[in-house]
Structures are given as structure tokens and as C-alpha cells.
Amino acid sequence: MTLLSRLAETARLMVGMPDYNAYCRHVASHHPDRTPMTRAEFFRNRQQARYGSGGGRCC
């Protein structure tokens, strides 16, 4: 992994956006019987996990 890709990965993690390619590698190595989510499904899933059902509060 290059320095630039490491920095990009770190930036994504800092703002709460996990790496889709890392997710795909994990599914392939640990859950070969499962079909990985699409990039759009993955994004929605991570947003839902972070922010919940939208019933959050401001403060």
C-alpha cells in the first residue's frame, strides 16, 4: 500500500467512511459463501450504522 493510499484510507476513517475495498477483501476471505454488498449498499449500510434511523437529536 502506498503512502497516498494510506493517507486516503486514514482520512476516510477519520470522517467515518470505512474502505469499501477492505470490506470486499474481508468478505472474500472470511465469508466466501456471501455476496458482498454493492458500493451503494455499503455506503447506505455504514451511514445507517453511524447515524441510525434519522431520529437523532441536535444536542
C-alpha positions as CSV (number, residue, x, y, z in Angstrom):
1,M,0.0,0.0,0.0
2,T,1.4,3.4,-1.0
3,L,1.7,6.4,1.3
4,L,-1.0,8.2,-0.7
5,S,-3.5,5.3,-0.4
6,R,-2.7,5.0,3.4
7,L,-3.4,8.7,3.8
8,A,-6.7,8.4,1.9
9,E,-7.8,5.5,4.0
10,T,-6.9,7.4,7.2
11,A,-8.9,10.4,6.0
12,R,-11.9,8.2,5.2
13,L,-11.8,6.5,8.6
14,M,-11.5,9.9,10.3
15,V,-14.8,11.1,8.8
16,G,-16.4,7.7,9.5
17,M,-16.3,6.3,6.0
18,P,-14.8,2.8,6.0
19,D,-13.0,1.5,2.9
20,Y,-15.2,-0.5,0.5
21,N,-12.2,-2.4,-1.0
22,A,-11.2,-3.5,2.5
23,Y,-14.7,-4.7,3.1
24,C,-14.7,-6.7,-0.1
25,R,-11.4,-8.3,0.8
26,H,-12.8,-9.2,4.2
27,V,-15.9,-10.8,2.8
28,A,-13.9,-12.8,0.2
29,S,-11.5,-14.1,2.9
30,H,-13.8,-14.6,5.8
31,H,-17.3,-15.2,4.2
32,P,-16.7,-16.7,0.8
33,D,-20.3,-18.0,0.7
34,R,-21.7,-14.4,0.8
35,T,-22.1,-11.9,-2.0
36,P,-20.6,-8.6,-0.9
37,M,-22.9,-5.5,-0.9
38,T,-22.6,-3.1,-3.8
39,R,-20.7,0.1,-3.2
40,A,-24.1,2.0,-2.8
41,E,-25.5,-0.6,-0.4
42,F,-22.2,-0.5,1.6
43,F,-22.4,3.3,1.8
44,R,-26.1,3.2,3.0
45,N,-25.3,0.5,5.5
46,R,-22.4,2.5,7.0
47,Q,-24.5,5.7,7.1
48,Q,-27.3,3.8,8.9
49,A,-24.9,2.3,11.4
50,R,-23.4,5.7,12.1
51,Y,-26.5,7.9,12.2
52,G,-29.3,5.5,12.9
53,S,-32.8,5.8,11.7
54,G,-32.7,9.6,11.5
55,G,-34.5,10.1,14.8
56,G,-31.4,11.6,16.3
57,R,-31.4,14.8,18.2
58,C,-29.4,18.0,17.7
59,C,-27.7,18.4,21.1
